[in-house]
Amino acid sequence: MPHSAAGTAGTPGTPRVLRAMNDRAALDLLLEHGPLSRTRIGALTGLSKPTASQLLARLEAAGLVLATGTTEGRPGPGARLYEVNPAAAYVAGLDVTPGPVRAAVADLTGRVVGRYELAAPGGRAGAGAASAVRQVTAALDGAVKAAGLARADVHRLVIGTPGAFDPGTGRLRYASHLPGWHSPAVLDELAAALPMPCAYENDVNLVALAEQRLGAARGHTDFVLLWNQEGLGAALVLGGRLHRGWTGGAGEVGFLPVPGAPLARGVDRAGSGGYQELAGAQALPGLARELGVTGIPRGPHPEVAAALVGRAAAAPDEGAHRRFLEACATRLATGLASLVSVLDPELVVLSGAVLTSGGEVLRALVQAELEELAAPRPRLVVGDVREHPVLRGALESALAATRNEVFDTIR
């Protein structure tokens, strides 16, 4: 029986597939290095000059690359430079919190071209799916307008939320504090309101993606990210892929039983207990007070905790500050010991304002404590992605999927 055209196009080793592989390699190089000449692309890919020229002509005709100028001013004759066409596709990301909803739009190169922040909606606990739809569409439209685009120009949207949507039921779990998002109809209503494909991801998982692609975890395939800001949670990357668990709850360590904190029973309803109560932002102002730290500011727990840790790390030899940092490190390492004993990761990334404010001083103390409490010895690093890391991770997730679709030249 003769092969269909589709079957032939997808057969490994056929000229069309090999051309597509070369196309993708060239596009990835242009994303990584910026504008490149035909000669440089040929050298990096191993392609001959005629083949590189044909490749670039093909990609330019497809609207995937642009000729952006020449190498004039350098020794030798000027050569045309090529780069990925940033307008070939746009993506959007949202960071949904009980407070503000942040949105951003990026072009295909990853450059952010529009941002918007929707003020805290002040929804009630029983708010329905319509409330979530209003939040998403208002925030998205604000970012799209700031980018000078229309909603229909967005190729894909990724939304980050606390908790996770159970793949079996479609309901949001582990985030009872997010009004309007627990209706069983919320995903269907969002799908009806949005013209583009939309994916949903746990917020801490998105921070891990951002660190894996842009930050401290680049080049690492097995790592744990510990997040401490509004809540305390973790993300697990195993074999280079996010591990979400059967119901999306992998990494929900806030209620993890740990020595020194009350057991959290009925965790779907519990407001305290476990690792969160031992080492989360709400526990640290009281700990500082007990250890003699003075001048404790007022405000939301995450901001106060980050300020206290940052101030102590700036003067680590002062008695009360030293005691506070050491106690924080012990508490953080207590929960981390359980995670690394089970997973044995290569790396642990410390992220969220409470942890990053402690910098290298807190990192070293946690590393030393962890080596006392657990047999595995992963290296601890402080996260590099500091500016809205959930939002950045949402954009990176959307970009990865969109590039796979847009860069597929087998047609």
C-alpha positions in Angstrom: 0.0 0.0 0.0 1.5 3.4 -0.9 2.3 5.9 1.9 0.1 8.9 2.3 1.6 12.3 1.9 1.2 12.8 5.7 2.9 9.5 6.4 5.8 10.4 4.1 6.2 13.8 5.7 6.6 12.4 9.1 9.0 9.6 8.2 12.4 10.0 9.9 15.2 10.6 7.5 13.1 11.9 4.6 14.3 15.2 3.1 11.3 17.1 4.4 11.9 15.9 8.0 15.6 16.7 7.7 14.9 20.2 6.4 12.5 20.7 9.3 15.1 19.6 11.8 17.6 22.0 10.3 15.0 24.8 10.3 14.3 24.2 14.1 18.0 24.1 14.9 18.5 27.4 13.1 15.5 29.1 14.8 16.7 27.9 18.2 20.2 29.3 17.5 18.7 32.7 16.5 16.6 32.7 19.7 19.8 32.0 21.8 22.3 34.2 20.1 20.2 37.0 18.5 20.9 38.2 14.9 23.3 35.9 13.0 24.7 36.0 9.5 24.2 33.2 7.0 27.9 32.2 7.4 27.5 32.0 11.2 24.4 30.0 11.0 26.1 27.6 8.6 29.1 27.3 11.0 26.9 26.6 14.1 24.7 24.1 12.3 27.3 22.4 10.1 25.3 23.3 7.0 27.0 24.4 3.7 26.5 28.0 2.6 24.1 27.0 -0.2 22.0 24.9 2.2 22.1 27.7 4.9 20.9 30.2 2.2 18.0 27.9 1.2 17.1 27.4 4.8 17.0 31.2 5.5 15.0 31.9 2.3 12.5 29.2 3.4 12.1 30.6 6.9 11.9 34.2 5.6 9.2 33.2 3.2 7.3 31.5 6.0 7.5 34.7 8.1 9.6 33.1 10.8 12.8 35.2 10.3 13.6 38.7 9.3 16.6 40.2 7.7 17.5 43.0 10.2 20.6 44.6 8.8 24.2 43.9 7.9 27.5 43.4 9.6 28.8 46.7 8.2 31.4 48.3 10.4 33.2 45.0 11.1 36.2 43.9 9.2 35.4 42.4 5.7 32.4 42.9 3.5 29.0 43.4 5.2 26.7 40.4 5.5 23.0 40.3 6.1 21.9 39.5 9.6 18.8 37.4 10.4 16.7 37.1 13.5 13.5 35.4 14.6 10.4 37.4 13.6 9.1 38.6 17.0 5.6 39.2 15.5 5.2 35.6 14.2 3.2 34.8 17.4 2.3 36.4 20.7 1.6 34.6 24.0 0.2 35.7 27.3 0.6 34.7 31.0 -1.5 35.4 34.1 -0.5 35.2 37.8 -3.8 34.8 39.7 -3.6 35.5 43.4 -6.2 36.3 46.1 -4.8 39.9 45.7 -3.9 41.4 42.4 -4.0 39.5 39.1 -0.9 40.2 37.0 -0.9 39.7 33.2 1.8 40.1 30.5 2.1 39.5 26.8 5.4 38.5 25.1 6.4 38.2 21.5 7.9 35.0 20.0 11.4 35.9 21.2 10.2 36.2 24.8 10.4 39.9 25.0 7.5 41.3 27.1 5.5 43.8 25.1 2.6 44.5 27.4 1.9 44.3 31.2 -1.2 44.9 33.3 -2.1 44.5 36.9 -5.7 44.1 38.0 -6.4 45.3 41.6 -7.6 42.7 44.1 -11.2 41.9 43.2 -12.3 41.5 46.9 -14.4 38.5 46.0 -16.3 36.6 48.6 -15.6 33.0 49.4 -18.7 31.8 47.6 -18.1 33.7 44.4 -18.9 31.8 41.2 -17.1 31.0 38.0 -18.3 34.4 36.5 -16.0 36.1 38.9 -13.0 34.2 37.7 -13.9 34.8 34.1 -14.1 38.5 34.7 -10.7 38.6 36.4 -9.0 36.7 33.6 -10.6 38.6 30.7 -10.0 42.0 32.3 -6.4 41.3 33.1 -5.7 39.8 29.7 -7.4 42.6 27.9 -5.3 45.1 29.9 -2.0 43.5 28.9 -3.1 43.0 25.3 -4.1 46.7 25.0 -0.8 47.8 26.6 1.0 45.7 23.9 -1.0 47.4 21.1 -2.7 44.1 20.1 -6.1 42.5 20.1 -7.2 39.5 22.1 -7.3 37.4 18.9 -3.6 38.1 18.3 -2.6 36.0 21.3 -1.6 32.4 20.3 -1.7 30.8 23.7 -2.5 31.7 27.3 -1.1 30.1 30.5 -2.7 30.9 33.8 -0.9 30.3 37.1 -2.9 29.8 40.3 -2.2 28.5 43.8 -3.2 24.9 44.1 -3.9 22.8 41.1 -6.8 21.6 38.9 -7.5 18.0 39.5 -7.2 16.3 36.1 -9.9 13.8 37.1 -12.6 16.3 38.2 -11.5 19.7 36.7 -11.8 21.3 40.1 -9.3 23.5 41.8 -7.7 21.8 44.8 -5.4 23.0 47.6 -6.4 26.7 47.2 -9.4 27.4 49.3 -8.4 31.0 49.6 -9.0 31.8 45.9 -12.6 33.1 45.6 -14.5 32.3 42.4 -12.2 29.5 41.2 -13.8 26.4 42.8 -16.9 26.1 40.7 -17.0 22.9 38.6 -17.9 25.1 35.6 -15.0 27.5 35.8 -12.8 25.8 33.1 -15.7 25.4 30.7 -16.7 29.1 31.1 -13.1 30.3 30.6 -12.8 28.1 27.5 -16.0 29.7 26.1 -14.7 33.2 26.9 -11.2 32.9 25.5 -10.4 32.6 21.7 -7.0 31.0 22.3 -5.8 27.7 23.8 -5.4 28.1 27.6 -3.4 26.0 30.1 -3.5 26.1 33.8 -0.5 25.5 36.1 0.3 25.6 39.8 2.1 28.9 40.5 5.2 27.3 42.2 5.6 24.9 39.3 5.7 28.0 37.0 8.5 29.5 39.2 10.4 26.3 38.7 10.0 26.5 34.9 11.3 30.0 35.0 14.3 29.0 37.0 14.9 26.0 34.7 14.8 28.0 31.5 16.3 31.4 32.7 17.7 31.1 36.1 19.6 29.1 38.7 18.4 25.6 37.5 19.5 26.0 33.9 21.1 22.7 32.8 19.6 20.7 35.7 17.1 17.9 35.2 16.5 16.9 38.8 15.8 19.7 41.3 13.4 20.9 44.0 12.3 24.5 44.2 11.2 25.6 47.7 9.0 28.7 47.6 8.3 30.9 50.6 6.2 34.0 50.1 2.4 34.2 50.6 2.5 30.5 51.2 5.1 27.8 51.5 5.3 25.2 48.7 7.6 23.2 46.5 7.9 22.2 42.9 9.5 19.0 41.8 11.4 18.6 38.5 12.4 15.0 37.8 14.1 13.8 34.6 13.7 17.4 33.2 9.9 17.4 33.6 7.6 18.8 36.2 6.2 16.1 38.5 2.6 17.1 39.3 1.3 14.0 41.0 -1.9 12.1 40.5 -4.2 15.0 41.4 -1.8 17.9 40.8 -0.9 18.0 44.4 2.8 17.1 44.3 4.8 19.8 46.2 1.9 20.9 48.4 4.2 20.8 51.4 2.6 23.5 53.5 0.9 21.0 55.8 3.7 18.5 55.8 4.0 17.1 59.3 7.3 18.3 60.8 8.8 18.2 64.3 8.1 21.5 66.2 4.7 22.3 64.6 1.2 21.0 65.4 -0.1 18.3 63.1 -2.6 19.7 60.6 -5.6 17.5 60.6 -8.4 17.9 58.0 -6.0 19.8 55.8 -8.7 20.7 53.3 -10.2 22.9 56.1 -7.2 23.6 58.3 -5.8 27.1 58.5 -2.6 26.3 60.3 -0.3 23.5 61.2 2.7 21.6 59.7 5.6 23.0 57.8 3.8 26.3 57.0 3.4 27.1 60.7 7.0 26.2 61.4 8.8 28.1 58.6 6.2 30.0 56.6 6.0 33.8 56.5 3.3 34.1 59.1 5.6 32.2 61.7 8.7 34.4 61.3 7.7 37.7 62.9 6.8 35.9 66.1 10.0 33.9 66.0 12.0 37.1 65.6 10.3 38.7 68.5 11.0 35.7 70.7 14.7 35.8 69.8 15.1 39.5 70.7 14.9 41.2 67.3 13.5 44.7 67.7 11.9 47.2 65.4 9.6 44.6 63.8 7.6 46.4 61.1 3.8 46.1 60.6 2.2 44.9 57.4 1.4 41.7 55.5 3.2 38.6 56.8 5.2 38.0 53.5 6.5 41.6 53.4 7.4 41.7 57.1 9.1 38.3 57.0 11.2 39.2 54.0 12.2 42.5 55.6 13.2 40.8 58.8 15.3 38.1 57.0 16.9 40.7 54.7 17.8 42.9 57.6 19.3 40.0 59.6 21.3 38.8 56.6 22.7 42.3 56.2 24.0 42.2 59.8 24.5 38.5 60.5 27.0 38.9 63.3 24.6 40.9 65.5 23.4 38.6 68.3 19.6 38.6 67.8 19.9 38.6 64.1 22.3 35.7 64.1 19.9 33.7 66.4 17.0 34.5 64.1 18.8 33.4 61.0 20.0 30.2 62.6 16.5 29.4 63.8 15.0 30.1 60.4 17.6 27.8 58.8 16.8 25.0 61.1 13.1 25.3 60.5 13.5 25.4 56.7 15.9 22.5 56.7 13.5 20.4 58.9 11.0 20.3 56.1 13.5 20.1 53.3 15.1 17.1 54.9 11.9 15.1 54.2 11.8 16.2 50.6 15.5 15.5 49.7 15.5 12.1 51.6 12.7 10.9 49.4 13.7 12.5 46.1 17.5 12.8 46.3 17.6 15.8 43.9 20.8 17.3 42.4 19.8 20.8 43.3 17.5 22.8 45.6 16.5 26.3 44.5 15.4 28.7 47.3 12.8 31.1 45.9 10.1 33.5 47.1 10.8 36.8 48.8 11.3 35.3 52.3 14.1 33.1 51.0 15.8 35.3 48.4 16.0 38.2 50.9 18.3 36.1 53.0 20.7 35.7 50.0 23.9 33.8 50.5 24.0 34.1 54.2 20.7 32.2 54.7 21.5 29.8 52.0 24.7 28.7 53.6 23.0 28.2 57.0 20.2 26.1 55.4 22.8 24.1 53.5 24.7 23.3 56.7 21.6 22.4 58.6 20.3 20.2 55.8 23.6 18.3 55.7 23.1 17.5 59.4 19.5 16.3 58.9 19.5 14.3 55.6 21.7 11.7 54.0 21.5 13.2 50.4 23.6 16.3 49.9 22.0 18.4 47.2 23.5 21.8 46.4 21.4 24.7 47.5 21.2 27.9 45.4 19.2 31.1 45.6 16.8 31.6 42.7 17.7 34.1 40.0 14.3 35.0 38.7 13.1 37.7 41.1 10.7 39.9 39.2 7.2 38.3 39.1 8.6 34.8 38.7 5.2 33.1 38.5 4.3 35.4 35.5 7.6 34.8 33.9 7.1 31.1 34.2 3.7 31.3 32.7 5.1 33.1 29.7 7.9 30.6 29.3 5.4 27.7 29.4 3.3 29.4 26.7 6.3 30.2 24.6 7.6 26.6 24.7 4.3 25.2 23.4 3.9 28.0 20.8 7.4 27.7 19.4 6.8 24.0 18.9 3.7 24.7 16.9 4.9 27.8 15.0 8.4 26.4 14.2 7.0 23.2 12.8 7.8 23.6 9.1 6.6 20.1 8.1 3.5 20.9 6.2 
